[in-house]
Every structure is written in C-alpha cells, then in structure tokens.
Amino acid sequence: MDNRPIGIFDSGLGGLTVLKEIMELMPSESLVYFGDNGRAPYGTKSKETVIKYTLQDIRFLLNHDIKMIVIACNTASALSLEKVKNDITIPIIEVIEPGAITGIKNTKNKKIGVIGTTATINSGAYEKAINRLDNSMQVYSKACPLFVPLVEEGPAWWENEVAYKIALEYLLPLKQEEIDTLVLGCTHYPLLQKVMASVMGDEVKLVSSAHEVARVVKNIVEKNGIQRDEKIKSVYRYYTSDSVEKFEPLCSAILNIEINSAEKIDIEKY
C-alpha cells in the first residue's frame, strides 16, 4: 500500500483527458494535477525550453510527495523524457508509446496518421515508436499547431465552424493518403474529436492515448504494490500557472464535475 498521490502534468488543459481516464479506472487513487496554462503551448517552444519547463513541472509535483509522475503532454514526452527519467526515482509514465501501441492495434491497412504539435511531429517520436513496435507500418505525420490554442479557448470553440475549417485544412491531406487510423498525438486533441471525425469520416478510427495511458498507470501501480488503501477517501488537487477563474470552468467542462478549489502557483519558483 502507498497512500501518496499520483502526479500528472501538461502544458494546459489537455492532460485532463488523461486524468479523467485515470479517475475512472482507478477511483481510489488520489491525484495532483498541474496545468501550465500560463506558458502553453509547449509545442511551439524549443527543445531546451520544453526540458526546462518539464523539470520545473516535475519539481513542483515532487513537493507534493507523489509516488508516480504522468507526463500527460506529448511534446514534453517527446523532447524531455530521456533527460528527466535518469533523475527520477519514482515511476514516470509518458504518453507516446501507449498511443503508438493503440494505433497499431486499430489499423487494418497499416496506414497510420499521426497529428501533434510542431515540436512533437518534428521530433519523429511517434514514427520511431511505431516502427520500433512494427516496422511494416506506414506513418503519415502532420503538425497541427492551431489546435492547442483553440482548445484552450474553451468549449465554445471545440465544435464551431472555425474549428471545422482548421481541421479540414490540416486533416484533408492525411485522408487523401487513405489512412484508416489517426493517432491524436496531443492530449488536447480529443476535445476536438467531433470535428475531426466529421472531416475524416467513419472509415478512419481516431485514437486517443488517454485510456491506454491510464491502463499503463494501473498496471505499474499494481505491479509495484503501491495501490492506495481503498478505505481512505481519494483526494484530487488542481493547480494552474494562469488564471484560476478561466481554468476552473474549463476543467469542470472536461471532467464533467464541478471544480472550484484550483490554485494558481508561480511555476518559475521551481
């Protein structure tokens, strides 16, 4: 037994899609979430900046005596994992390999599309992960830098005409490649899933890594025997580096529960 919480962080709201899956799969676990909304998006930043931000995010979470870290950010996973994992003694989970595994499971014609931030796509992290698992796959990648700021604007922008037009511009080239699976290589992207589905059509499976990441977290918790005592009530804590007034309603919309206890922190202190 280990009653310490699991720490989860992202550049902003997207990691809440991972947190939601962990909540549903492991309701007895306590969770600490940090969204670095004040410095989002990470996907347009340099590798050095992303590593700096990632280390600060982790140091903040470690102050909460966490037992595990989930990097719920594809950009941070792609650019920072090799650097940070050597300095961390507790389990650390990233989102790219689980997404790659799910993409391979879902494709029938072995044509997989991957969308993500500019930094994630330029890193080639998904292509490497997919080819390492199955080198018979054809991978078609596309950077979609406008999706993250669109999500961060809130639910009114997730299914409107602007979102559809942006999705059409980004995704039509991938559709023309006749992919049958599209990996959403950013944890923000599932919030735009409806407009993406309308562009890609029923014949293309949209893959979010959030559920697969939650399964990985559960497996590691059980393997290491660090489950929380189910008789003790779980606690959820939320932090942001930007406006709490903006964060709380968006957080509530994503999780479908009322969040009114988020705190703003100065991440630069870490």
Backbone as CSV, one residue per row, in Angstrom:
resi,resn,N_x,N_y,N_z,CA_x,CA_y,CA_z,C_x,C_y,C_z
1,MET,0.842,-1.205,0.000,0.000,0.000,0.000,0.873,1.251,0.000
2,ASP,0.404,2.275,-0.720,1.094,3.559,-0.749,0.017,4.617,-0.959
3,ASN,-0.261,5.397,0.074,-1.363,6.360,0.018,-0.976,7.716,-0.561
4,ARG,0.244,7.825,-1.045,0.652,9.071,-1.682,-0.087,9.249,-3.014
5,PRO,-0.247,10.487,-3.470,-0.963,10.717,-4.732,-0.097,10.450,-5.963
6,ILE,-0.760,10.361,-7.102,-0.108,10.304,-8.409,-0.080,11.723,-8.966
7,GLY,1.063,12.164,-9.456,1.201,13.494,-10.034,1.074,13.466,-11.547
8,ILE,0.310,14.402,-12.099,0.060,14.473,-13.545,0.266,15.920,-13.991
9,PHE,0.969,16.112,-15.106,1.098,17.488,-15.597,1.012,17.549,-17.110
10,ASP,0.629,18.733,-17.588,0.534,19.014,-19.020,0.790,20.496,-19.215
11,SER,0.953,20.891,-20.463,1.141,22.305,-20.770,-0.125,23.109,-20.500
12,GLY,-1.252,22.447,-20.363,-2.503,23.166,-20.120,-3.627,22.232,-19.769
13,LEU,-4.708,22.284,-20.560,-5.924,21.526,-20.261,-5.895,20.094,-20.764
14,GLY,-5.096,19.822,-21.789,-5.161,18.533,-22.463,-4.946,17.344,-21.553
15,GLY,-4.041,17.474,-20.591,-3.750,16.366,-19.687,-4.934,15.951,-18.838
16,LEU,-5.948,16.805,-18.781,-7.157,16.435,-18.031,-7.881,15.266,-18.691
17,THR,-7.673,15.056,-20.003,-8.265,13.890,-20.656,-7.624,12.608,-20.116
18,VAL,-6.336,12.679,-19.782,-5.646,11.538,-19.167,-6.097,11.376,-17.725
19,LEU,-6.149,12.478,-16.991,-6.584,12.435,-15.596,-7.981,11.832,-15.478
20,LYS,-8.870,12.202,-16.394,-10.241,11.685,-16.357,-10.256,10.169,-16.501
21,GLU,-9.441,9.639,-17.400,-9.370,8.187,-17.595,-8.801,7.494,-16.358
22,ILE,-7.803,8.111,-15.729,-7.228,7.531,-14.513,-8.258,7.547,-13.390
23,MET,-9.004,8.635,-13.266,-10.071,8.720,-12.272,-11.059,7.571,-12.416
24,GLU,-11.461,7.306,-13.666,-12.481,6.290,-13.919,-11.939,4.877,-13.710
25,LEU,-10.682,4.665,-14.077,-10.087,3.334,-13.979,-9.592,3.033,-12.571
26,MET,-9.175,4.086,-11.839,-8.584,3.909,-10.506,-9.200,4.903,-9.526
27,PRO,-10.478,4.752,-9.213,-11.189,5.743,-8.398,-10.662,5.891,-6.974
28,SER,-9.918,4.920,-6.488,-9.413,5.015,-5.112,-8.119,5.812,-5.005
29,GLU,-7.489,6.140,-6.146,-6.217,6.853,-6.113,-6.419,8.359,-5.976
30,SER,-5.542,8.997,-5.202,-5.508,10.457,-5.113,-4.630,11.001,-6.236
31,LEU,-5.007,12.171,-6.760,-4.313,12.737,-7.914,-3.987,14.208,-7.681
32,VAL,-2.819,14.619,-8.151,-2.432,16.034,-8.159,-2.186,16.416,-9.612
33,TYR,-2.923,17.424,-10.100,-2.798,17.844,-11.495,-2.242,19.255,-11.584
34,PHE,-1.266,19.437,-12.485,-0.763,20.775,-12.774,-0.876,21.045,-14.262
35,GLY,-1.574,22.124,-14.603,-1.676,22.584,-15.982,-0.913,23.887,-16.138
36,ASP,0.098,23.868,-16.990,0.952,25.054,-17.166,0.343,25.994,-18.206
37,ASN,-0.909,26.378,-17.980,-1.646,27.207,-18.935,-0.956,28.530,-19.237
38,GLY,-0.245,29.061,-18.254,0.411,30.357,-18.430,1.524,30.333,-19.454
39,ARG,2.067,29.135,-19.751,3.170,29.034,-20.711,2.807,28.145,-21.903
40,ALA,1.552,27.762,-21.996,1.097,26.944,-23.129,1.063,27.793,-24.405
41,PRO,1.266,27.136,-25.564,1.539,25.709,-25.762,3.034,25.409,-25.700
42,TYR,3.365,24.184,-25.312,4.764,23.750,-25.328,5.219,23.421,-26.755
43,GLY,4.283,23.071,-27.606,4.620,22.549,-28.928,5.270,23.519,-29.871
44,THR,5.285,24.806,-29.534,5.948,25.795,-30.385,7.296,26.226,-29.807
45,LYS,7.662,25.652,-28.659,8.884,26.049,-27.962,10.078,25.194,-28.408
46,SER,11.290,25.704,-28.105,12.498,24.952,-28.412,12.636,23.758,-27.483
47,LYS,13.464,22.801,-27.863,13.693,21.626,-27.032,14.232,22.035,-25.669
48,GLU,15.158,22.997,-25.645,15.749,23.431,-24.381,14.698,24.033,-23.455
49,THR,13.790,24.808,-24.023,12.729,25.411,-23.220,11.769,24.356,-22.691
50,VAL,11.406,23.396,-23.538,10.492,22.333,-23.104,11.113,21.520,-21.976
51,ILE,12.394,21.218,-22.074,13.079,20.478,-20.997,13.072,21.294,-19.713
52,LYS,13.351,22.586,-19.816,13.337,23.463,-18.634,11.951,23.455,-17.985
53,TYR,10.907,23.624,-18.788,9.548,23.648,-18.260,9.191,22.305,-17.620
54,THR,9.569,21.221,-18.277,9.265,19.890,-17.763,9.904,19.666,-16.401
55,LEU,11.154,20.044,-16.267,11.849,19.884,-14.991,11.194,20.720,-13.897
56,GLN,10.763,21.934,-14.227,10.069,22.765,-13.244,8.737,22.133,-12.833
57,ASP,8.005,21.617,-13.802,6.719,20.976,-13.519,6.912,19.781,-12.589
58,ILE,7.939,18.989,-12.874,8.208,17.804,-12.053,8.626,18.204,-10.645
59,ARG,9.465,19.219,-10.534,9.895,19.663,-9.196,8.699,20.145,-8.376
60,PHE,7.758,20.812,-9.029,6.554,21.249,-8.322,5.769,20.045,-7.808
61,LEU,5.573,19.060,-8.657,4.809,17.880,-8.248,5.519,17.089,-7.156
62,LEU,6.834,17.007,-7.224,7.589,16.267,-6.208,7.418,16.887,-4.823
63,ASN,7.113,18.178,-4.774,6.845,18.831,-3.491,5.570,18.311,-2.832
64,HIS,4.763,17.583,-3.580,3.523,17.020,-3.042,3.685,15.552,-2.656
65,ASP,4.924,15.109,-2.548,5.224,13.743,-2.098,4.456,12.717,-2.917
66,ILE,4.568,12.812,-4.227,3.866,11.902,-5.126,4.620,10.574,-5.250
67,LYS,3.901,9.541,-5.670,4.513,8.211,-5.819,4.765,7.843,-7.284
68,MET,4.231,8.661,-8.192,4.372,8.400,-9.625,4.135,9.694,-10.384
69,ILE,4.800,9.844,-11.541,4.609,11.010,-12.399,4.054,10.559,-13.739
70,VAL,3.019,11.239,-14.207,2.491,11.012,-15.548,2.729,12.281,-16.369
71,ILE,3.564,12.161,-17.391,3.786,13.290,-18.310,2.654,13.247,-19.331
72,ALA,1.575,13.959,-19.050,0.379,13.925,-19.897,0.478,14.961,-21.009
73,CYS,1.650,15.043,-21.608,1.947,16.030,-22.652,2.846,15.344,-23.661
74,ASN,2.391,15.271,-24.901,3.173,14.606,-25.931,4.474,15.325,-26.234
75,THR,4.450,16.659,-26.241,5.663,17.421,-26.528,6.712,17.183,-25.450
76,ALA,6.302,17.255,-24.190,7.236,17.008,-23.087,7.740,15.572,-23.123
77,SER,6.861,14.627,-23.454,7.266,13.227,-23.559,8.300,13.048,-24.662
78,ALA,8.056,13.688,-25.804,8.935,13.522,-26.962,10.304,14.148,-26.751
79,LEU,10.343,15.311,-26.107,11.590,16.072,-26.036,12.333,15.950,-24.713
80,SER,11.647,15.531,-23.645,12.241,15.624,-22.308,12.469,14.297,-21.598
81,LEU,11.804,13.238,-22.042,11.804,12.001,-21.262,13.208,11.473,-20.995
82,GLU,14.040,11.427,-22.023,15.392,10.882,-21.850,16.178,11.673,-20.818
83,LYS,15.953,12.977,-20.784,16.661,13.847,-19.850,16.173,13.661,-18.423
84,VAL,14.857,13.600,-18.238,14.315,13.631,-16.875,14.269,12.264,-16.203
85,LYS,14.129,11.193,-16.989,13.908,9.889,-16.353,15.122,9.417,-15.559
86,ASN,16.298,9.886,-15.929,17.507,9.477,-15.205,17.614,10.128,-13.834
87,ASP,16.862,11.229,-13.646,16.933,11.960,-12.383,15.779,11.624,-11.442
88,ILE,14.852,10.764,-11.884,13.643,10.484,-11.120,13.695,9.054,-10.584
89,THR,13.440,8.907,-9.295,13.498,7.572,-8.685,12.132,6.894,-8.615
90,ILE,11.052,7.661,-8.775,9.718,7.073,-8.780,9.310,6.760,-10.221
91,PRO,8.327,5.884,-10.428,7.895,5.575,-11.801,7.454,6.822,-12.554
92,ILE,7.829,6.903,-13.835,7.446,8.032,-14.676,6.855,7.485,-15.976
93,ILE,5.651,7.942,-16.308,4.901,7.422,-17.450,4.773,8.509,-18.506
94,GLU,5.009,8.146,-19.770,4.823,9.098,-20.862,3.667,8.638,-21.741
95,VAL,3.305,9.442,-22.735,2.075,9.166,-23.486,2.307,8.668,-24.907
96,ILE,3.531,8.698,-25.403,3.753,8.389,-26.816,3.666,6.890,-27.116
97,GLU,4.383,6.075,-26.365,4.345,4.638,-26.659,2.941,4.050,-26.499
98,PRO,2.192,4.407,-25.445,0.811,3.897,-25.369,-0.028,4.285,-26.585
99,GLY,0.158,5.512,-27.104,-0.569,5.937,-28.295,-0.153,5.146,-29.522
100,ALA,1.158,4.877,-29.633,1.661,4.090,-30.756,1.109,2.675,-30.723
101,ILE,1.092,2.073,-29.540,0.562,0.716,-29.380,-0.904,0.655,-29.805
102,THR,-1.688,1.634,-29.358,-3.118,1.651,-29.686,-3.338,1.861,-31.175
103,GLY,-2.520,2.713,-31.781,-2.628,2.936,-33.220,-2.389,1.665,-34.014
104,ILE,-1.369,0.923,-33.646,-1.053,-0.337,-34.326,-2.173,-1.352,-34.138
105,LYS,-2.747,-1.400,-32.946,-3.849,-2.338,-32.679,-5.065,-2.046,-33.555
106,ASN,-5.276,-0.766,-33.857,-6.505,-0.369,-34.545,-6.421,-0.418,-36.066
107,THR,-5.240,-0.268,-36.642,-5.152,-0.200,-38.104,-5.351,-1.565,-38.745
108,LYS,-6.007,-1.547,-39.897,-6.180,-2.769,-40.683,-5.368,-2.715,-41.976
109,ASN,-5.194,-1.508,-42.520,-4.430,-1.396,-43.767,-2.987,-0.936,-43.548
110,LYS,-2.598,-0.819,-42.285,-1.228,-0.448,-41.895,-0.829,0.957,-42.342
111,LYS,-1.837,1.807,-42.523,-1.584,3.218,-42.829,-2.080,4.053,-41.652
112,ILE,-1.135,4.597,-40.879,-1.467,5.321,-39.660,-1.104,6.798,-39.815
113,GLY,-2.061,7.653,-39.530,-1.794,9.086,-39.483,-1.495,9.498,-38.053
114,VAL,-0.601,10.463,-37.896,-0.275,11.000,-36.579,-0.330,12.518,-36.655
115,ILE,-1.090,13.127,-35.759,-1.110,14.588,-35.670,-0.626,15.004,-34.290
116,GLY,0.021,16.170,-34.232,0.547,16.650,-32.964,1.040,18.077,-33.099
117,THR,1.671,18.560,-32.057,2.259,19.893,-32.119,3.465,19.872,-33.054
118,THR,3.921,21.033,-33.423,5.080,21.126,-34.313,6.290,20.423,-33.705
119,ALA,6.519,20.643,-32.411,7.677,20.033,-31.752,7.570,18.514,-31.712
120,THR,6.396,17.997,-31.406,6.209,16.544,-31.358,6.425,15.921,-32.728
121,ILE,5.828,16.501,-33.759,5.962,15.947,-35.107,7.406,16.044,-35.592
122,ASN,8.055,17.177,-35.360,9.441,17.338,-35.807,10.397,16.388,-35.095
123,SER,10.037,15.961,-33.894,10.898,15.042,-33.145,10.904,13.634,-33.745
124,GLY,9.858,13.304,-34.511,9.746,11.965,-35.071,9.473,10.895,-34.037
125,ALA,9.037,11.293,-32.843,8.880,10.347,-31.736,7.861,9.254,-32.043
126,TYR,6.750,9.612,-32.669,5.735,8.602,-32.966,6.189,7.634,-34.048
127,GLU,6.813,8.168,-35.095,7.312,7.282,-36.140,8.305,6.275,-35.557
128,LYS,9.189,6.748,-34.704,10.183,5.860,-34.091,9.502,4.805,-33.225
129,ALA,8.522,5.236,-32.423,7.835,4.295,-31.538,7.053,3.258,-32.332
130,ILE,6.341,3.708,-33.371,5.546,2.781,-34.186,6.457,1.809,-34.935
131,ASN,7.519,2.317,-35.553,8.415,1.453,-36.321,9.182,0.486,-35.427
132,ARG,9.457,0.905,-34.199,10.127,0.007,-33.260,9.219,-1.167,-32.895
133,LEU,7.926,-0.899,-32.822,6.958,-1.938,-32.476,6.563,-2.795,-33.676
134,ASP,6.483,-2.157,-34.862,6.087,-2.881,-36.080,6.563,-2.064,-37.286
135,ASN,7.662,-2.495,-37.886,8.241,-1.708,-38.981,7.546,-1.909,-40.326
136,SER,6.423,-2.628,-40.313,5.657,-2.772,-41.550,4.626,-1.652,-41.720
137,MET,4.506,-0.793,-40.700,3.522,0.286,-40.741,4.000,1.457,-41.609
138,GLN,3.038,2.088,-42.294,3.302,3.337,-42.994,2.735,4.470,-42.123
139,VAL,3.577,5.444,-41.801,3.174,6.521,-40.898,3.183,7.853,-41.644
140,TYR,2.081,8.565,-41.556,1.939,9.875,-42.191,1.694,10.905,-41.090
141,SER,2.590,11.868,-40.950,2.527,12.804,-39.826,2.167,14.213,-40.293
142,LYS,1.490,14.936,-39.418,1.076,16.301,-39.732,1.056,17.152,-38.471
143,ALA,1.783,18.254,-38.471,1.738,19.202,-37.352,0.457,20.034,-37.445
144,CYS,-0.201,20.242,-36.308,-1.460,20.995,-36.256,-1.365,22.048,-35.143
145,PRO,-0.533,23.072,-35.318,-0.237,23.999,-34.218,-1.406,24.831,-33.713
146,LEU,-2.461,24.992,-34.496,-3.580,25.829,-34.049,-4.554,25.098,-33.146
147,PHE,-4.467,23.775,-33.077,-5.438,23.016,-32.284,-5.333,23.299,-30.788
148,VAL,-4.109,23.384,-30.250,-3.966,23.591,-28.797,-4.541,24.941,-28.357
149,PRO,-4.148,26.068,-28.992,-4.766,27.332,-28.562,-6.275,27.356,-28.751
150,LEU,-6.772,26.620,-29.746,-8.215,26.530,-29.957,-8.882,25.853,-28.768
151,VAL,-8.314,24.746,-28.311,-8.851,24.038,-27.144,-8.793,24.915,-25.904
152,GLU,-7.683,25.616,-25.711,-7.505,26.437,-24.522,-8.501,27.598,-24.456
153,GLU,-9.135,27.930,-25.581,-10.139,28.995,-25.591,-11.463,28.554,-24.979
154,GLY,-11.676,27.237,-24.859,-12.880,26.764,-24.194,-13.868,26.070,-25.108
155,PRO,-14.909,25.448,-24.512,-15.851,24.595,-25.245,-16.547,25.258,-26.425
156,ALA,-16.754,26.558,-26.369,-17.442,27.238,-27.475,-16.657,27.126,-28.776
157,TRP,-15.366,26.841,-28.686,-14.507,26.759,-29.868,-14.225,25.330,-30.313
158,TRP,-14.717,24.347,-29.581,-14.343,22.969,-29.871,-15.128,22.350,-31.023
159,GLU,-16.310,22.904,-31.327,-17.136,22.307,-32.376,-17.720,23.351,-33.321
160,ASN,-17.160,24.566,-33.331,-17.747,25.603,-34.177,-17.187,25.557,-35.606
161,GLU,-17.619,26.479,-36.428,-17.235,26.487,-37.844,-15.740,26.735,-38.030
162,VAL,-15.165,27.560,-37.157,-13.723,27.832,-37.238,-12.934,26.553,-36.993
163,ALA,-13.330,25.807,-35.962,-12.655,24.547,-35.648,-12.754,23.573,-36.823
164,TYR,-13.938,23.518,-37.446,-14.122,22.608,-38.582,-13.211,22.997,-39.749
165,LYS,-13.133,24.285,-40.047,-12.315,24.736,-41.183,-10.827,24.469,-40.945
166,ILE,-10.381,24.671,-39.693,-8.982,24.387,-39.362,-8.712,22.895,-39.477
167,ALA,-9.636,22.085,-38.957,-9.476,20.631,-39.036,-9.447,20.162,-40.493
168,LEU,-10.288,20.730,-41.314,-10.319,20.371,-42.738,-8.979,20.673,-43.401
169,GLU,-8.429,21.835,-43.099,-7.143,22.242,-43.680,-6.020,21.288,-43.268
170,TYR,-5.997,20.916,-42.005,-4.938,20.043,-41.511,-5.105,18.584,-41.935
171,LEU,-6.328,18.086,-41.885,-6.555,16.649,-41.980,-6.820,16.118,-43.381
172,LEU,-7.247,16.973,-44.298,-7.568,16.504,-45.649,-6.378,15.799,-46.323
173,PRO,-5.136,16.314,-46.195,-4.002,15.600,-46.808,-3.820,14.186,-46.252
174,LEU,-4.104,13.996,-44.962,-3.986,12.662,-44.371,-5.094,11.746,-44.878
175,LYS,-6.281,12.290,-45.039,-7.397,11.500,-45.577,-7.085,11.039,-46.995
176,GLN,-6.433,11.905,-47.755,-6.091,11.565,-49.138,-5.046,10.455,-49.224
177,GLU,-4.306,10.248,-48.132,-3.339,9.139,-48.083,-4.006,7.805,-47.759
178,GLU,-5.322,7.843,-47.541,-6.134,6.649,-47.262,-5.730,5.950,-45.957
179,ILE,-5.388,6.747,-44.946,-5.140,6.165,-43.629,-6.448,5.620,-43.076
180,ASP,-6.372,4.585,-42.234,-7.586,4.096,-41.573,-7.547,4.322,-40.071
181,THR,-6.429,4.894,-39.587,-6.264,5.167,-38.163,-5.545,6.500,-38.004
182,LEU,-6.064,7.344,-37.116,-5.445,8.640,-36.860,-5.126,8.755,-35.375
183,VAL,-3.845,8.792,-35.053,-3.418,8.921,-33.660,-3.402,10.393,-33.278
184,LEU,-4.136,10.726,-32.242,-4.195,12.105,-31.746,-2.998,12.297,-30.821
185,GLY,-1.897,12.779,-31.384,-0.624,12.854,-30.673,-0.463,14.085,-29.816
186,CYS,-1.537,14.480,-29.193,-1.537,15.593,-28.240,-2.755,15.398,-27.352
187,THR,-2.584,15.527,-26.052,-3.703,15.245,-25.146,-4.804,16.298,-25.215
188,HIS,-4.544,17.428,-25.859,-5.608,18.401,-26.097,-6.583,17.926,-27.178
189,TYR,-6.096,17.148,-28.125,-6.847,16.880,-29.345,-8.148,16.101,-29.160
190,PRO,-8.279,15.207,-28.176,-9.569,14.522,-28.017,-10.746,15.474,-27.811
191,LEU,-10.472,16.688,-27.344,-11.546,17.655,-27.136,-12.068,18.214,-28.461
192,LEU,-11.337,17.962,-29.542,-11.775,18.366,-30.885,-12.202,17.153,-31.712
193,GLN,-12.457,16.056,-31.047,-12.690,14.790,-31.733,-13.908,14.826,-32.651
194,LYS,-14.938,15.557,-32.273,-16.149,15.586,-33.096,-15.895,16.234,-34.451
195,VAL,-15.178,17.356,-34.462,-14.909,17.995,-35.759,-13.922,17.175,-36.569
196,MET,-12.977,16.533,-35.903,-12.031,15.672,-36.622,-12.766,14.501,-37.263
197,ALA,-13.691,13.903,-36.526,-14.455,12.767,-37.049,-15.301,13.190,-38.244
198,SER,-15.840,14.397,-38.202,-16.667,14.866,-39.319,-15.834,15.065,-40.577
199,VAL,-14.566,15.402,-40.406,-13.665,15.562,-41.553,-13.196,14.205,-42.072
200,MET,-12.792,13.323,-41.166,-12.171,12.056,-41.565,-13.187,10.997,-41.984
201,GLY,-14.395,11.045,-41.448,-15.410,10.061,-41.806,-15.336,8.806,-40.953
202,ASP,-16.356,7.971,-41.073,-16.488,6.781,-40.229,-15.414,5.733,-40.504
203,GLU,-14.799,5.785,-41.676,-13.833,4.743,-42.030,-12.472,4.929,-41.354
204,VAL,-12.271,6.075,-40.697,-10.997,6.349,-40.017,-11.213,6.318,-38.510
205,LYS,-10.461,5.467,-37.832,-10.534,5.348,-36.372,-9.653,6.411,-35.726
206,LEU,-10.232,7.209,-34.839,-9.465,8.209,-34.101,-8.983,7.595,-32.793
207,VAL,-7.691,7.707,-32.541,-7.077,7.064,-31.387,-6.542,8.099,-30.414
208,SER,-7.085,8.099,-29.197,-6.548,8.896,-28.101,-5.750,7.981,-27.186
209,SER,-4.587,8.443,-26.769,-3.751,7.599,-25.911,-4.196,7.639,-24.452
210,ALA,-5.168,8.485,-24.115,-5.518,8.709,-22.711,-5.913,7.422,-21.997
211,HIS,-6.776,6.618,-22.605,-7.223,5.383,-21.951,-6.073,4.395,-21.798
212,GLU,-5.255,4.280,-22.846,-4.126,3.349,-22.788,-3.118,3.784,-21.725
213,VAL,-2.905,5.105,-21.582,-2.008,5.612,-20.541,-2.543,5.241,-19.160
214,ALA,-3.845,5.402,-18.957,-4.449,5.042,-17.666,-4.245,3.560,-17.363
215,ARG,-4.347,2.719,-18.376,-4.118,1.281,-18.187,-2.666,1.009,-17.791
216,VAL,-1.738,1.732,-18.421,-0.320,1.575,-18.070,-0.090,1.988,-16.621
217,VAL,-0.682,3.108,-16.221,-0.560,3.583,-14.840,-1.084,2.527,-13.870
218,LYS,-2.249,1.987,-14.157,-2.851,0.961,-13.288,-1.948,-0.265,-13.182
219,ASN,-1.413,-0.703,-14.314,-0.553,-1.880,-14.314,0.701,-1.673,-13.477
220,ILE,1.306,-0.502,-13.583,2.537,-0.229,-12.840,2.251,-0.089,-11.347
221,VAL,1.142,0.564,-11.012,0.757,0.682,-9.605,0.578,-0.714,-8.994
222,GLU,-0.126,-1.585,-9.703,-0.365,-2.937,-9.185,0.917,-3.759,-9.151
223,LYS,1.736,-3.631,-10.196,2.993,-4.388,-10.260,3.925,-4.027,-9.118
224,ASN,3.937,-2.735,-8.751,4.822,-2.262,-7.692,4.187,-2.314,-6.308
225,GLY,2.931,-2.747,-6.240,2.250,-2.851,-4.956,2.068,-1.518,-4.251
226,ILE,1.802,-0.458,-5.043,1.692,0.878,-4.440,0.259,1.423,-4.547
227,GLN,-0.714,0.519,-4.502,-2.109,0.956,-4.522,-2.438,1.735,-3.257
228,ARG,-3.391,2.637,-3.405,-3.884,3.386,-2.254,-4.884,2.531,-1.485
229,ASP,-4.895,2.673,-0.177,-5.865,1.973,0.672,-7.273,2.425,0.275
230,GLU,-8.091,1.482,-0.180,-9.419,1.822,-0.676,-10.349,2.338,0.420
231,LYS,-9.996,2.112,1.668,-10.845,2.591,2.778,-10.623,4.084,3.039
232,ILE,-9.546,4.638,2.481,-9.258,6.060,2.655,-9.764,6.822,1.432
233,LYS,-10.520,7.863,1.658,-11.109,8.614,0.555,-10.037,9.270,-0.304
234,SER,-10.195,9.159,-1.621,-9.250,9.781,-2.546,-9.427,11.301,-2.550
235,VAL,-8.329,11.994,-2.841,-8.320,13.459,-2.866,-7.767,13.916,-4.215
236,TYR,-8.432,14.890,-4.839,-7.982,15.448,-6.113,-7.620,16.918,-5.910
237,ARG,-6.424,17.286,-6.363,-5.983,18.678,-6.237,-5.562,19.191,-7.609
238,TYR,-5.914,20.452,-7.890,-5.689,21.031,-9.213,-4.910,22.337,-9.089
239,TYR,-3.915,22.495,-9.956,-3.083,23.701,-9.954,-2.903,24.187,-11.390
240,THR,-2.783,25.495,-11.526,-2.534,26.103,-12.822,-1.521,27.232,-12.653
241,SER,-0.821,27.561,-13.720,0.113,28.690,-13.677,-0.530,29.950,-14.233
242,ASP,-1.824,29.876,-14.531,-2.523,31.035,-15.083,-3.792,31.298,-14.268
243,SER,-4.783,31.916,-14.883,-5.992,32.339,-14.190,-6.833,31.167,-13.691
244,VAL,-7.076,31.130,-12.389,-7.963,30.120,-11.810,-9.379,30.312,-12.336
245,GLU,-9.780,31.567,-12.508,-11.138,31.880,-12.983,-11.396,31.299,-14.376
246,LYS,-10.367,31.220,-15.189,-10.508,30.606,-16.512,-10.335,29.093,-16.431
247,PHE,-9.421,28.636,-15.587,-9.087,27.213,-15.504,-10.250,26.391,-14.958
248,GLU,-10.881,26.854,-13.886,-11.892,26.038,-13.201,-13.086,25.666,-14.087
249,PRO,-13.700,26.612,-14.812,-14.843,26.204,-15.649,-14.445,25.280,-16.794
250,LEU,-13.241,25.474,-17.351,-12.782,24.596,-18.420,-12.480,23.206,-17.882
251,CYS,-11.860,23.159,-16.721,-11.585,21.892,-16.042,-12.892,21.170,-15.745
252,SER,-13.877,21.891,-15.253,-15.181,21.313,-14.943,-15.847,20.754,-16.194
253,ALA,-15.722,21.474,-17.310,-16.345,21.037,-18.563,-15.718,19.737,-19.067
254,ILE,-14.416,19.605,-18.927,-13.717,18.410,-19.412,-14.012,17.203,-18.532
255,LEU,-14.011,17.419,-17.212,-14.175,16.302,-16.274,-15.636,15.997,-15.955
256,ASN,-16.547,16.890,-16.348,-17.975,16.734,-16.061,-18.271,16.700,-14.560
257,ILE,-17.440,17.394,-13.792,-17.688,17.588,-12.364,-17.317,19.025,-12.029
258,GLU,-17.908,19.561,-10.983,-17.617,20.951,-10.625,-16.283,21.044,-9.900
259,ILE,-15.409,21.876,-10.438,-14.101,22.124,-9.833,-14.073,23.574,-9.350
260,ASN,-13.924,23.765,-8.050,-13.909,25.138,-7.511,-12.813,25.331,-6.465
261,SER,-11.801,24.476,-6.505,-10.741,24.563,-5.499,-9.345,24.616,-6.118
262,ALA,-9.265,24.977,-7.407,-7.959,25.060,-8.067,-7.140,26.200,-7.481
263,GLU,-5.821,26.067,-7.570,-4.929,27.104,-7.058,-3.949,27.535,-8.138
264,LYS,-3.663,28.823,-8.155,-2.645,29.340,-9.062,-1.303,29.319,-8.366
265,ILE,-0.258,28.825,-9.084,1.074,28.794,-8.497,2.080,29.485,-9.429
266,ASP,3.174,29.942,-8.840,4.244,30.563,-9.620,5.252,29.479,-9.964
267,ILE,5.119,28.906,-11.166,5.955,27.773,-11.546,7.414,28.175,-11.717
268,GLU,7.671,29.454,-11.927,9.054,29.908,-12.112,9.880,29.751,-10.827
269,LYS,9.226,29.579,-9.704,9.948,29.379,-8.446,10.607,27.994,-8.375
270,TYR,10.230,27.128,-9.303,10.716,25.758,-9.269,11.751,25.505,-10.353
